[in-house]
Amino acid sequence: MQTDSLIAIVGMALVTYLTRIGGPPLVRLVRGNRRMEACLARLPGSILAALLAPLVFAVGPAEAAASAVTLLVSVKFRSMPLALVAGVWAVVIFRHMI
């Protein structure tokens, strides 16, 4: 392995480690309000949606339609296992239909 690559890998590992151990102490210093807490509570879902949206529409129409079914079942029944099963079955059905 080249020295430059090793330095880059160690540097990235160090920065990643520092952000992970430094985050909780820094968050304690910030005073929150209801609006900020509500925003932070929705952040994981927003990130997931931002990561999945391009994948959903890049694969094909059957997968996009199945994603819509999954979302609707998830919102209606508030059950992630049920939404997962509905999504998988929707992909199977839509792939045979489309």
Secondary structure as UniProt FT lines:
FT   HELIX           3..29
FT   HELIX           34..59
FT   HELIX           61..77
FT   HELIX           80..97
//
